[in-house]
């Protein structure tokens, strides 16, 4: 059976899986964008012999990039000394059948077993919510290096002493979502999140509520407030169980941790007010509660209460918070 990337997996996870399967893959990165282009610098996709994952914007630009990537794979299979990296300039005009009018500079990198160390470092940095910078010599097959900081904070091309480098700023790409509750809204949210760049730990104390099959990026576990402590830091928490008592106990445990990226509690303004009073009675400060708690959940302007509608509004809010956090982390110190 041929290799196929997992549904919803981001470029880093796909590269790791391809490497584990001894499957050749090319990482394609938008290295520079001039004028109007489908994606900005830092957008990536991974291309294999007969598959691809993620996107640099679609259309003829992407088709051309896929052809280039597969040509690199084919050449490497017959010539071990063939170039593993290159930059290609693509004008998004009539020749590509696109009307954006800009120019995209794409960096191509053949990934193999020699890249295992830096891939693993990026995986660990992603889990720790840390940004790393890949410094890639595009005109040689020399090993790339990783740096912890970059003053400019965005992916770009750099020329030094007649050598061209890809300076690739890799921000944490995966939301770590901890979702309590497997009712109608929980089910709808998991379905929505299955296609997004996230990893979901889905917990519920009932033993008959999880579906028989789960998306590749979701792990289902029996759990309640006693399982809060073992979850990762900087997680995005969603609390929407079948029980207000359980909601409160989970929320209290999460707020006491004081390390969440987002804490969302399903419910009305009156539920929020009731929970805030009880949390204050339990010793939590108003500042801590107000700083951490989002309730009601979901982006403004969507009033529907159907599970799928709530799921869309909540997923949009998670992405807003995640993007704001990512951009804040990318700002030069």
QUITA-V280312 format. One line per field, one symbol per residue. ss: DSSP state (@ for helix, = for strand, . for the rest). phi: phi as a letter, one per 40 degrees, with the letter a starting at -180 (. if undefined). psi: psi as a letter, one per 40 degrees, with the letter a starting at -180 (. if undefined). A space follows every 10 residues. Layout:
ss = ???
phi = ???
psi = ???
//
This chain:
ss = .......... @@@@@@@@@@ ....====== ====...... ...====... .===....@@ @@@@@@@@@@ @@@@@@@@.. ....====== =..@@@.... ..======== =.@@@@@@@@ @@@@@@@... .======... ....===... .....===== ..======== ....====== ...@@@@@@@ @@@....=== ====...... .......=== ==..@@@... .....====. ...@@@@@@@ @@@@@@@... .====...@@ @@@@@@@@@@ @....@@@@@ @@==...... ......@@@@ @@@@@@@@@@ @@@@@@@@@@ ...
phi = .ccbcccgcc dccccccccc cfbcabcbbc cabbgcbcbc dhcaabbbca aabgabhggc dccccccccc cccccccbac ccdcbabbcb ccbccbgbbd gcbbbbbbbc bacccccccc ccccccccgb cbbcbbccba ccccbbbcba ccgacacbbb fgbbbcbbcb cdbbccbbbb hbcccdcccc ccccbbcabb bbbacccbbc ccbbcccbbb acaaccbccc cccfcbcbba ccbcccdccc ddcccccfbc cabbbciccc cddcccdccc cchccddccc cbcbacbhcc gbccbcdccd cccccccdcc cccccccccc cdc
psi = hihhiiheii dddddddddd efhiihhhhh dihhahidii heiiihhadf iiiaieeaad dddddddddd ddddddeehd eiheiihhhh hgaddefied eahhhhhhhh hadeeddddd dddddddefi hihhhhheei eiiiihieih ddeihiihhh fehhihhhhh ihehhhhhhh hfaddddddd ddedeigihh hhiheiefei idiiidehhh ihiadeedde iiifihhhhf aehddddddd dddddddffi dhhhhiiidd dddddddddd deehiddddd ddhhhiiiii eheieidddd dddddddddd ddddddddde hi.
//
